[in-house]
Amino acid sequence: MSSTNERIICVPGQVLCASSNDHVAGQGTFERMGYIYASLAGVVKVEKKLEINIVQVQSLKEQSTVPSPGDIVTARVLIVKSRQCMCEIKCIGDITLTRPFRAVLRQEDVRATEKDRVKMYESFAPGDIILARVLPIMDVHTYQLSTAENELGVVISNSEAGVPMVPISWTEMQCPVNFTKKLRKVAKVIPENIDMDMEDNTETEKKPNIS
Amino acid sequence: MPVDHRRIQGPECSEDYRKPKTLDAALLKKGSRRADGRKCGEQRKIFLKPGVVSQAKGSAYIELDHTKVICSVFDPREKASRNLEQQTVRGEIFCEFKFASFSGVQRRSHQQEADDKEYSLLLKNALEPAVCLHEFPNFQVDVQVLVLQDDGSSLAAAITCAGLALADAAVPMYDLPVGLSKAFSGDTEFFDPTGAEERMCLRGVDGESDHGVFTIGFLPTFNQVSQLFHSGHISSDRFGKMISEVGTLAAEVHKAVQAILLSAVKSSIDSSDNSKLLL
């Protein structure tokens, strides 16, 4: 990244450069008739990656993010039904959304193994905060989520006492106040400052007991 | 507001059905100058300001002498309609155009009337080709336009204003749309007409068939007309001539919008402490 104070400011529809094998249209730009145009009002940034210059435009206002397939999102469970549960997407990755989006998490997307033997009320409860991945859009109205990975599932869940529960296994969480155990599909959230040795230990832990 | 459907709501005062013999003398003084001193092909001075509504993601305010329009653009939200046949790959723009009750000489209803709804659709048609709709599939962006004072060319001003507001809201666009309007009666043409000129040209003059008001939504970079709305009567070769002139007429407005947007970006870079941009 150049550290000069020269900044190229552009507006939508402004020609940035000619597109070629070296110069590729990135975020905030579009290519048309052999030229790269800006699609946002902001500062032009050229990122060099493996000999290819990616021309991007960074706008001052954050572009409204929309959940796209493959994103990991943070959602709150609203309603749990026997075959699916309705959720509300609160964040996409690190970005907190101003407007929540509705999503559906179906029974067959909760786990990777034994998909049809999943009981929704033993995996989630209303009010839980979950980490899920957005599936490719098939339905017109709502997004579809999946927690079929070790790192996805329930992150925060409050017990009846109103206290966040502590996970004790991949399928159970326990309340620290009254010690009652509740069944959830727990996410394997690896802390950022964990030791590499410790991480090996968690890898060898058994996968969720399905009985 | 309870509306009476059983009776025909006629206008409050009646107008002479006969067309005047000549154009109103008050509109043209000293031969070629218009009532406000402009030449026939001259645009009014534009005042544009982006980022005026704090609650909206993007906004803009435009003033064309006495025509004042304010536009707000909001974050994309899930599409309101649940129509299964609708395309899911594209996003949508939802436009709401409204003349404020105090915008004209006669007080208007606080709810959308027939012409508000028509202008909403025209505005949507003008803005849609300019926006990269594939970037927000299954979502709609709300654009709300309020005309604070109407002195002619309000739709054209709204198109320009909405284009700037969309750019201010960081909605990806192919181009900055620009709105133009022209009123003509016979051989006399008024570019960027005032309210009185518009009303005169909509009525027309006895003996001259060509008359009316043209409103065009234009994308200058690609030289494309996104929306064309004409009320009146025009011959086909005159129509062709009008279209070919649009490019040159739009250049001035486009330059103004670009300059305003560039200076707005520059001032927010200078004022913000955002170190990410300085890298």
Contacts between the chains, C-beta under 8 A, distances in Angstrom:
chain1	res1	chain2	res2	distance
A	1	B	279	4.9
A	3	B	279	7.3
A	7	B	269	7.0
A	7	B	277	7.6
A	9	B	262	5.6
A	9	B	265	4.9
A	9	B	266	5.9
A	9	B	269	7.6
A	11	B	167	6.6
A	11	B	176	6.4
A	11	B	257	8.0
A	11	B	258	5.2
A	11	B	261	4.6
A	11	B	262	6.1
A	11	B	265	7.8
A	12	B	130	8.0
A	12	B	167	5.4
A	12	B	172	7.6
A	12	B	173	4.1
A	12	B	174	7.0
A	12	B	175	6.2
A	12	B	176	5.5
A	13	B	173	7.1
A	13	B	174	6.4
A	13	B	175	3.6
A	13	B	176	5.4
A	13	B	219	7.5
A	13	B	220	7.3
A	13	B	221	4.0
A	13	B	222	7.8
A	14	B	221	7.7
A	14	B	258	7.7
A	15	B	221	7.8
A	28	B	172	7.0
A	30	B	132	6.7
A	30	B	172	7.8
A	30	B	174	6.7
A	32	B	174	7.8
A	32	B	222	7.9
A	37	B	174	7.3
A	37	B	221	7.2
A	39	B	132	5.7
A	39	B	172	4.1
A	39	B	173	5.7
A	39	B	174	6.6
A	40	B	167	7.6
A	40	B	170	5.7
A	40	B	172	5.8
A	40	B	173	7.7
A	41	B	167	4.7
A	41	B	168	7.3
A	41	B	170	7.5
A	41	B	261	5.1
A	41	B	262	7.9
A	41	B	264	7.7
A	41	B	265	5.5
A	42	B	170	7.7
A	42	B	265	6.2
A	43	B	265	7.4
A	43	B	269	6.9
A	43	B	277	5.7
A	58	B	276	7.9
A	58	B	277	6.7
A	59	B	170	4.3
A	60	B	170	7.8
A	60	B	265	6.6
A	60	B	268	5.2
A	60	B	269	7.0
A	60	B	272	7.1
A	60	B	274	7.4
A	60	B	277	7.5
A	61	B	57	7.0
A	61	B	58	7.2
A	61	B	168	7.6
A	61	B	169	6.8
A	61	B	170	4.2
A	62	B	170	7.0
A	63	B	170	4.8
A	63	B	172	7.2
A	64	B	57	7.1
A	64	B	75	5.0
A	64	B	76	5.0
A	64	B	136	7.0
A	64	B	169	7.9
A	64	B	170	7.2
A	64	B	171	7.6
A	66	B	76	6.2
A	66	B	135	7.9
A	66	B	136	4.9
A	66	B	137	7.4
A	66	B	139	5.8
A	98	B	75	5.6
A	99	B	75	5.8
A	99	B	76	8.0
A	99	B	77	5.4
A	101	B	78	6.2
A	102	B	78	6.9
A	137	B	88	6.5
A	137	B	137	7.0
A	137	B	138	6.9
A	140	B	82	7.6
A	140	B	84	5.6
A	140	B	86	7.1
A	140	B	88	5.4
A	140	B	138	7.3
A	141	B	78	7.6
A	141	B	79	8.0
A	141	B	82	6.1
